[in-house]
Amino acid sequence: MTDKLNRFWPLIASVAFAMLLAANAAQSAATLKETRPALPSNAPAEQIFADAPDGVDPVVTGPVSAAFKQRQAAANCDSAVWPNIPMVCYPD
């Protein structure tokens, strides 16, 4: 009897693992569809980042597109001082 049952353990484990992966994928897909609240583009950075009383540095440490770098250069983001930092200086 146990020999017959031992043959099915890999199948049972595989099905359980597949169900776990499917549940995780469904959860990930559901969280990707959530939208962030729309922020007005003309709102001051001080209002949008109200939980950061010392300011938020708009320096991006990761890779960005050339278009984003051009927008930052056009908005003079290098010389902007908190709280007068345009929102275009921050990545989306």
N, C-alpha and C positions, 0 to 999 in steps of 0.2 A: 504494500500500500504506500509506504513512504517513497519507494522508488518511482512510482507514478507521479506522486506529488512533487518530488524533486525535479522532475523534468519541466514543470510549469513555473518554477520560481523565476527563472530568467525572463520568461514571458510576462509574468506579473510585475516584476521590477521594471521592465521596459515600458509597460503600459502606464505604470505609476509615474515614471520619469517623464513620459510624453505628456501626461495630464498636467504635471507640474510646469513643464515648459509652456504648454498652451495657456495655462492660467497666468503665468508671468508675462507672456506676450500680450494677452488681452489687457492686463493691467497697464503695461507700458503703452499700448496703443491708446488706452483711455486717457492717460495722463498727457500724452502728446497733443490731444485734441483740445485741451484746456487752453483758453486764450488769456493772455495777460491783459490787465486792464489798460485801456488806452490812456496814454498820458498826453496832455496837450504839449505840442512841440514848443510853444512859446512860454511855458511855465518855467519859472526860475529853478535852477538846480537845487537851491536851498529848500524849496517847497517839495520837490520830488524826492529828495534824499533827506527828509526831515529827521530821520532817525540817526543821522550822522552829523552831530553838532560841529565837529571840527572840519567838515567838508569831505568831499569825495574827489580823489585825484582822477582826472580823465585819461591818464596815461594807460595805454593798452599794452599789455605784455605779451599777448599772443599774436598769431598771424591775422592780418586784416587785408582787405582788398585795396587796390590802388585807388578806387573811387572813394573809399572811406578816408584814405590819407589826403586826397585832394579836398574833400569836404572839410577836414580838420584844418588844412592849410588856409582855405578860403575864409574860415571863421576865426582865424588867428587864435587857435586853441593853445598854442605854445605860450602866449603872453596872457592868457585869461587867468584871473585871480578869483578865488572863492569869495563870495557866492555868485559872482557875475560870470559864470561859465555857461556858454550856450549848450543846449542839449544835443546839438549836432556833434559836439566833441566826444560824446559817449557812444559806444557801439550799441547797436540795437539788441 
